[in-house]
Amino acid sequence: MVGKRNEDPRTVVQQRATGDDESAADEEDDARIGYALRVSLIVMAVMLGIGGAVAWGLLRKEPPEYDEPVAVALPTVRDSAAVQLPAIPFVDVTAAAGIDFTHCNGAYGEKLLPETMGGGCAFFDYDNDGDQDLLLVNSCPWSWHGGPGDASTAAATPSVLYRNDGSGRFEDVTAQADLTEPIYGMGCAVGDFDGDGWDDLFITAVGENVLLRNDQGRFVDVTETAGVAGAPDAWSTSACWCDVDGDGDLDLFVCNYVRWSREIDLGQDFRLVGVGRAYGPPTAFEGSVPYLYLNEGDGSFSDVSASAGIEIRNADTGVPVAKSLAVRPIDLDEDGRMDLVVANDTVRNFVFHNLGQAQFEEVGAAAGLAFDSGGNARGAMGIDAADFRNSDTLGIAIGNFANEMTALYIAQDSPLQFSDGAISTGLGPPTRLSLTFGLFFFDADLDGRPDLFAANGHLEQDINQVQVSQHYEQAPQLFWNAGTGRSSELVLLPPENCGDDFSLPLVGRGATYADIDADGDLDVLITAVGARARLLRNDQQTGHHWLRVALVGPEANHRGIGARILVRSGEGAQKRDIMPTRSYLAQVEPVATFGLGDSETVDEVTVSWPDGTRQTVEVPGVDQLLTVSYAPAAGP
């Protein structure tokens, strides 16, 4: 029997049947029975088929007859009439303007995540002479590789301050302003926290942050007495000054990114196939919590982060959720309290709704701002908000990672309700391949409609070797606001409309704007990782008129941060807010620019101050800077 295990089983069966006549007879009877059964089944199938056909013939209904074709409701399509794209050339005047700044990220081969993320920038009037000066935030070599504290190196590089002479020419005044202490800087926030009429600086960093009080043009480090350094092992990014508790002075909100250290980073050994060591994704690091400091009015601050409702943690593990890179303060529901919209990288975005008394409720998911339309978190970087349709329709733009479209969350009819209109407005598809950090709304051609600028650049220098659609250096983008009634509201301007200088690729990060040469239009500055900053002068020649509005607020908030300005002219109504914090790691000038198109007059300017005061002022003419000083309403 053992020898038959490998025989063909069919041979075995045949052998057994031949050796037993009785079994063969039984099998013959079984065959007859099986044949009769198959015939019966065939007959039954035929009968069932005939019955079904008869039933269908008796029960079927004739289709209804119509005298006229049935009308079909088609989706509404906006007018696709051709539109003339404007020429808005930007010219690189970096060297001609006297700016010679190269960002130092400290990279020397270990591929540490912070090396990919800086640096910040700010336009602000540090010396109170009426024009916009420039701060460029720098990082530095790592402390274990010749950075601050290592006496063997001369490579430590502080942030750089440039003074504007009023014509767009800049002079390096870093030493005179005492900005000589290097840190691994990231971003900055500008605001007069002590109410002395001079703008102070808060610089964020990997490690402790720094608060510099402006002593009439010279900066003094008051971080320790103010109590705003933060944890020595934290990584802070964007920050903002705004009045969150309604007491009139400026409080401080600080974004923190991921829980990071050199040991955590190197311990995970991130790699690109065929390349080697790579920068790790934020998904590989734990989240963090932001800081909220309330201004006590005496030069010190109270850390209310734990009690204010801004520390969002995983309900099951208690691990912090936030991986915050940018914040945009704005009163979303116009209840007189400043809310905070926070862009988070690879986790949901936050909307901190201000409940009063420095208490917040996080409502990002309920408001429709937390995820994309499919319910996915994106790699959110920079952020800005504007009434981009001049119709009380707030749009919140957030730049996202490569292969993720830039978001444009548009306010709906219900309070605190938004939906992503990036695709319907035309913004989304052209941004899909870009990795967008800095972005902001501004009226580039002064036609009265806010356009959108984006600074782009990847994290990996060798990304093109593994993703052919991606490049380390990427060109900036300018989306012209064509207005409603077009096939696309936001149209990507081609290189020939923006100029060759504008279209040169770079590894863009921070981005800001100001009218550096007092000609009424807005000029742009972009920082780049480990490379030179780029100053682009706006040379548009549309002939459009304009009005710029600067505020002189009450003593505790002399720039009027948080105020809203409404301008009515022949081109309609436009609303802007005074909020330097926008984009990524950046601050824009605290002046509102209104393009007037062909209108040669302004009917009315109304300022809504943060304390609720409404003030209407006369406008003597256009194409000028209008300064409005706070004037509280007279008492009864």
Residue pairs with C-beta under 8 A, 6 or more apart in sequence:
4 12
16 23
17 23
17 24
17 27
18 24
77 487
78 484
78 485
78 486
78 487
79 485
79 486
79 487
80 486
80 487
81 485
81 486
83 482
83 486
83 491
85 480
85 491
85 493
85 494
85 497
86 445
86 447
86 480
86 493
86 497
86 540
86 542
87 497
87 540
87 541
88 444
88 445
88 478
88 480
88 493
88 497
88 498
88 538
88 540
89 497
89 498
89 499
89 502
89 539
89 540
90 498
90 499
90 501
90 502
90 523
90 524
90 536
90 537
90 538
90 539
91 499
91 501
91 536
91 537
91 539
92 501
92 504
92 534
92 535
92 536
92 537
93 168
93 535
93 536
93 537
94 532
94 533
94 534
94 535
97 168
97 169
97 170
97 516
97 535
97 537
98 162
98 169
98 170
98 171
98 172
99 134
99 162
99 170
99 533
99 535
100 172
100 532
101 136
101 138
101 160
101 532
101 533
102 530
102 531
102 532
102 533
103 118
103 119
103 136
103 138
103 139
103 527
103 528
103 529
103 530
103 531
103 532
103 533
104 138
104 139
104 140
104 141
104 155
104 157
104 530
105 114
105 115
105 116
105 118
105 119
105 139
105 529
105 530
106 115
106 139
106 140
106 141
106 142
106 145
106 147
106 184
107 115
107 530
108 141
108 142
108 145
109 277
110 262
110 265
110 266
110 277
111 270
111 277
111 278
111 279
112 142
112 262
112 265
112 266
112 279
113 258
113 260
113 265
113 279
113 280
113 282
113 285
114 139
114 184
114 186
114 206
114 235
114 260
115 139
115 279
115 529
115 530
116 279
116 459
116 529
117 186
117 237
117 257
117 325
117 509
117 529
118 137
118 138
118 139
118 185
118 186
118 187
118 509
118 510
118 527
118 529
118 585
119 136
119 137
119 138
119 139
119 185
119 186
119 187
119 509
119 510
119 527
119 529
119 585
120 136
120 137
120 185
120 186
120 187
120 188
120 203
120 204
120 238
120 510
120 527
120 584
120 585
120 586
121 134
121 135
121 136
121 137
121 188
121 510
121 511
121 512
121 525
121 527
121 533
121 585
121 586
121 587
122 134
122 135
122 137
122 188
122 190
122 201
122 512
122 580
122 586
122 587
122 588
123 132
123 133
123 134
123 512
123 513
123 514
123 516
123 525
123 587
123 588
123 589
124 132
124 133
124 135
124 190
124 199
124 580
124 587
124 589
124 590
125 131
125 132
125 133
125 199
126 133
126 135
126 161
126 163
126 177
126 198
126 199
126 214
126 217
127 133
127 163
127 217
128 197
128 198
129 166
130 166
131 164
131 165
131 166
131 516
131 518
132 164
132 514
132 515
132 516
132 589
132 591
133 161
133 162
133 163
133 164
133 170
134 161
134 162
134 164
134 170
134 525
135 159
135 160
135 161
135 162
135 188
135 190
135 201
136 159
136 160
136 161
136 162
136 527
136 533
137 159
137 185
137 186
137 187
137 188
137 203
137 510
137 527
137 585
138 157
138 158
138 159
138 160
138 182
138 185
139 157
139 184
139 185
139 186
139 206
140 147
140 148
140 155
140 156
140 157
140 158
140 182
140 183
140 184
140 185
141 147
141 150
141 153
141 155
141 156
142 184
142 262
143 149
143 150
144 262
146 152
146 153
146 155
147 153
147 155
147 156
147 182
147 184
148 156
148 181
148 182
148 183
156 182
157 182
158 174
158 179
158 180
158 181
158 182
159 174
159 179
159 185
159 203
160 172
160 174
160 179
161 172
161 173
161 174
161 177
161 179
162 170
162 171
162 172
162 173
163 170
163 171
163 173
164 170
164 516
165 171
166 518
167 517
167 518
168 516
168 517
168 523
168 537
174 180
176 217
176 218
177 217
177 218
177 219
178 218
178 219
178 220
179 212
179 219
181 210
181 221
183 203
183 205
183 207
183 208
183 210
184 205
184 206
184 207
185 203
185 204
185 205
186 203
186 204
186 205
186 206
186 235
186 236
186 237
186 585
187 203
187 204
187 236
187 237
187 238
187 239
187 510
187 584
187 585
187 586
188 201
188 202
188 203
188 204
188 239
188 585
188 586
188 587
189 201
189 202
189 204
189 238
189 239
189 240
189 241
189 252
189 580
189 581
189 587
190 199
190 200
190 201
190 202
190 241
190 580
190 587
190 590
191 199
191 200
191 202
191 241
191 242
191 250
191 252
191 559
191 561
191 580
192 198
192 199
192 200
192 214
192 250
192 557
192 558
192 559
193 200
193 211
193 213
193 226
193 241
193 249
193 250
193 252
193 295
194 200
194 213
194 299
195 249
195 555
195 556
195 557
195 558
196 214
197 555
197 558
198 214
198 215
198 216
198 217
199 214
199 559
200 211
200 212
200 213
200 214
200 219
201 211
201 212
201 214
201 219
202 209
202 210
202 211
202 212
202 228
202 239
202 241
202 252
202 254
203 209
203 210
203 212
204 236
204 237
204 238
204 239
204 254
204 255
204 585
205 236
206 235
206 236
206 260
207 232
207 233
207 234
207 235
208 223
208 229
208 230
208 231
208 232
208 234
209 223
209 228
209 229
209 230
209 236
209 239
209 254
210 221
210 223
210 229
211 221
211 222
211 223
211 226
211 228
212 219
212 220
212 221
212 222
213 219
213 220
213 222
222 299
223 229
225 299
225 300
226 299
226 300
226 301
227 293
227 300
227 301
227 302
227 303
228 252
228 254
228 291
228 293
228 301
230 236
230 254
230 256
230 291
233 259
233 261
234 256
234 288
235 256
235 257
235 258
235 259
235 260
235 288
236 254
236 255
236 256
236 257
236 291
237 255
237 256
237 257
237 324
237 325
237 326
237 585
238 255
238 324
238 325
238 326
238 327
238 581
238 584
238 585
238 586
239 252
239 253
239 254
239 255
239 327
239 581
240 252
240 253
240 327
240 329
240 340
240 579
240 580
240 581
241 250
241 251
241 252
241 561
241 580
241 581
242 250
242 251
242 253
242 329
242 338
242 561
242 562
242 579
242 581
243 249
243 250
243 251
243 338
243 557
243 561
243 562
243 610
244 251
244 253
244 292
244 294
244 337
244 338
244 340
244 354
244 358
245 251
245 294
245 357
245 358
246 336
246 337
246 356
246 611
247 295
247 297
248 554
248 556
248 557
248 610
248 611
249 295
249 297
249 556
249 557
250 295
250 556
250 557
250 561
251 292
251 293
251 294
251 295
251 301
251 358
252 291
252 292
252 293
252 295
252 301
253 290
253 291
253 292
253 293
253 327
253 329
253 340
254 290
254 291
254 292
254 293
255 290
255 322
255 324
255 325
255 326
255 327
255 342
256 288
256 289
256 290
256 291
256 322
256 324
257 282
257 288
257 323
257 324
257 325
257 345
258 282
258 285
258 286
258 287
258 288
258 323
259 285
259 286
259 287
259 288
259 320
260 285
264 285
265 280
268 280
268 284
269 277
270 277
270 278
270 279
270 280
270 281
270 284
271 277
271 278
272 278
272 460
272 462
272 463
272 465
272 466
273 466
274 465
274 466
275 462
275 465
275 466
278 460
279 459
279 460
281 346
282 323
282 345
282 346
282 379
283 346
285 323
286 319
286 320
287 319
287 320
287 321
287 322
287 323
287 347
288 320
288 322
288 323
288 324
289 305
289 310
289 311
289 312
289 313
289 320
289 322
290 305
290 310
290 311
290 322
290 324
290 342
291 303
291 305
292 303
292 304
292 305
292 308
292 310
292 358
293 301
293 302
293 303
293 304
294 301
294 302
294 304
294 358
295 301
296 302
297 556
304 358
305 311
308 358
308 359
308 360
309 352
309 355
309 359
309 360
309 361
309 362
310 340
310 352
310 360
310 362
311 320
312 320
312 321
312 322
312 350
312 362
313 319
313 320
313 321
314 320
314 321
321 344
321 347
321 348
322 342
322 344
322 347
322 350
323 344
323 345
323 346
323 347
324 342
324 343
324 344
324 345
324 350
325 343
325 344
325 345
325 380
325 381
325 382
325 584
326 342
326 343
326 380
326 381
326 382
326 383
326 583
326 584
326 585
327 340
327 341
327 342
327 343
327 383
327 581
328 340
328 341
328 343
328 383
328 384
328 385
328 396
328 579
328 581
328 582
329 338
329 339
329 340
329 341
329 562
329 579
329 581
330 338
330 339
330 341
330 385
330 394
330 577
330 579
331 337
331 338
331 339
331 354
331 562
331 564
332 339
332 341
332 351
332 353
332 367
332 394
332 411
332 415
332 416
333 339
333 353
333 415
333 416
335 354
336 612
337 354
337 355
337 356
338 354
338 562
338 610
339 351
339 352
339 353
339 354
339 360
340 350
340 351
340 352
340 354
340 360
341 349
341 350
341 351
341 352
341 369
341 383
341 385
341 396
342 349
342 350
342 351
342 352
342 383
343 349
343 380
343 381
343 382
343 383
343 398
343 399
344 350
344 377
344 380
345 379
345 380
345 381
345 401
346 377
346 378
346 379
347 377
348 364
348 365
348 370
348 371
348 377
349 364
349 369
349 370
349 371
349 377
349 380
349 398
350 362
350 364
350 370
351 362
351 363
351 364
351 367
351 369
351 370
351 416
352 360
352 361
352 362
353 360
353 361
353 362
353 363
353 367
353 416
354 360
355 361
363 416
364 370
365 371
366 416
367 416
367 417
367 418
368 409
368 412
368 417
368 418
368 419
368 420
369 396
369 409
369 418
370 377
371 377
371 378
372 378
372 404
372 407
372 420
373 419
373 420
378 398
378 400
378 401
378 404
378 407
379 400
379 401
379 404
380 398
380 399
380 400
380 407
381 398
381 399
381 400
381 401
381 435
381 436
381 437
381 438
381 584
382 398
382 399
382 436
382 437
382 438
382 439
382 440
382 455
382 511
382 582
382 583
382 584
382 586
383 396
383 397
383 398
383 399
383 439
383 582
383 583
383 584
384 396
384 397
384 439
384 440
384 441
384 452
384 582
384 583
385 394
385 395
385 396
385 397
385 441
385 582
386 394
386 395
386 441
386 450
386 576
387 393
387 394
387 395
387 450
387 574
387 575
387 576
388 395
388 441
388 449
388 450
388 452
388 481
389 395
389 449
389 483
389 484
389 489
390 448
390 449
390 572
390 573
390 574
390 575
392 575
393 410
393 411
394 410
394 411
395 408
395 409
395 410
395 411
395 421
395 441
396 407
396 408
396 409
396 418
397 406
397 407
397 408
397 409
397 427
397 439
397 441
397 452
398 406
398 407
398 409
398 439
399 406
399 431
399 436
399 437
399 438
399 439
399 454
399 584
400 406
400 407
400 431
400 436
401 435
402 433
402 434
402 435
402 458
402 467
402 470
403 432
403 433
404 432
405 422
405 423
405 427
405 428
405 429
405 431
405 432
406 422
406 427
406 428
406 431
406 434
406 436
406 439
406 454
407 420
407 422
408 420
408 421
408 422
408 425
408 427
408 428
408 490
409 418
409 419
409 420
409 421
410 418
410 419
410 420
410 421
410 425
411 417
411 418
412 418
412 419
421 427
422 428
422 431
423 429
425 488
425 489
425 490
426 487
426 488
426 489
426 490
426 491
427 452
427 479
427 489
427 490
430 477
430 479
430 492
431 454
431 477
433 469
433 470
434 454
434 456
434 474
434 477
435 456
435 457
435 458
435 459
435 470
435 474
436 454
436 455
436 456
436 477
437 455
437 456
437 457
437 508
437 509
437 510
437 511
437 584
438 453
438 454
438 455
438 508
438 509
438 510
438 511
438 512
438 526
438 527
438 583
438 584
438 585
438 586
439 452
439 453
439 454
439 455
439 511
439 583
439 584
440 452
440 453
440 511
440 512
440 513
440 582
440 583
440 588
441 450
441 451
441 452
441 453
442 450
442 451
442 453
442 513
442 522
442 588
442 593
443 449
443 450
443 451
443 522
443 593
443 594
443 595
444 451
444 453
444 478
444 480
444 521
444 522
444 538
444 540
445 451
445 480
445 521
445 540
445 542
445 544
445 595
446 520
446 521
446 540
446 542
446 544
446 545
446 546
446 593
446 595
446 596
446 597
447 481
447 542
447 544
447 595
447 597
448 569
448 571
448 572
448 574
448 594
448 595
448 596
448 597
449 481
449 482
449 483
449 595
450 481
451 478
451 479
451 480
451 481
451 490
452 478
452 479
452 481
452 490
453 476
453 477
453 478
453 479
453 511
453 513
453 524
454 476
454 477
454 478
454 479
454 511
455 476
455 508
455 509
455 510
455 511
455 526
455 584
456 474
456 475
456 476
456 477
456 508
457 472
457 473
457 474
457 505
457 506
457 507
457 508
457 509
457 528
457 529
458 470
458 471
458 472
458 473
458 474
458 507
460 472
461 472
462 472
463 470
463 471
463 472
464 470
464 471
464 472
471 505
472 507
473 505
473 506
473 507
474 505
474 506
474 507
474 508
475 495
475 502
475 503
475 504
475 505
475 506
476 502
476 503
476 506
476 508
476 511
476 526
477 492
478 492
478 493
478 498
478 502
479 490
479 491
479 492
479 493
480 490
480 491
480 492
480 493
480 497
481 489
481 490
482 488
482 489
482 490
482 491
483 489
495 502
495 503
499 539
501 536
502 536
506 526
506 528
506 531
506 534
507 528
507 529
507 530
507 531
508 526
508 527
508 528
509 526
509 527
509 528
509 529
509 584
509 585
510 526
510 527
510 583
510 584
510 585
510 586
511 524
511 525
511 526
511 527
511 583
511 584
511 586
512 524
512 525
512 583
512 586
512 587
512 588
512 589
513 522
513 523
513 524
513 525
513 588
513 589
514 522
514 523
514 525
514 588
514 589
514 591
515 521
515 522
515 523
515 548
515 589
515 591
515 593
516 523
516 535
516 537
517 523
517 537
518 625
520 546
520 548
520 593
520 623
521 538
521 540
521 546
521 593
522 538
522 593
523 535
523 536
523 537
523 538
524 535
524 536
524 538
525 533
525 534
525 535
525 536
526 533
526 534
526 536
527 533
527 585
528 534
544 595
544 596
544 597
544 598
545 595
545 596
545 597
545 598
545 599
545 600
545 622
545 623
546 593
546 594
546 595
546 596
546 622
546 623
547 567
547 593
547 594
547 596
547 602
547 605
547 619
547 622
547 623
547 624
547 626
548 591
548 592
548 593
548 594
548 624
548 625
548 626
549 565
549 567
549 576
549 591
549 592
549 594
549 605
549 607
549 625
549 626
549 627
549 628
550 590
550 591
550 592
550 625
550 626
550 627
550 628
551 559
551 560
551 563
551 565
551 578
551 590
551 607
551 627
551 628
551 629
551 630
552 558
552 560
552 627
552 628
552 629
552 630
553 559
553 560
553 561
553 563
553 609
553 630
554 609
554 611
554 630
557 610
559 578
559 580
559 590
560 578
560 590
560 607
560 609
560 610
560 630
561 578
561 579
561 580
561 590
561 610
562 577
562 578
562 579
562 610
563 577
563 578
563 607
563 608
563 609
563 610
564 575
564 576
564 577
564 578
564 607
564 608
565 575
565 576
565 577
565 578
565 592
565 605
565 606
565 607
565 608
566 573
566 574
566 575
566 604
566 605
566 606
566 607
566 608
567 573
567 574
567 575
567 576
567 594
567 602
567 604
567 605
568 602
568 603
568 604
568 605
569 594
569 596
569 599
569 601
569 602
569 603
570 596
570 598
570 599
570 600
570 601
570 603
571 596
571 597
571 598
571 599
574 594
576 592
576 593
576 594
577 592
578 590
578 591
578 592
580 587
580 588
580 589
580 590
581 587
582 588
591 625
596 602
596 622
599 622
600 622
601 619
601 621
601 622
602 619
602 622
603 619
604 616
604 619
605 616
605 617
605 619
605 626
605 628
606 614
606 615
606 616
606 617
607 614
607 615
607 616
607 617
607 628
608 614
609 615
609 630
611 632
613 630
613 631
613 632
613 633
614 633
615 628
615 630
615 631
617 626
617 628
619 626
620 626
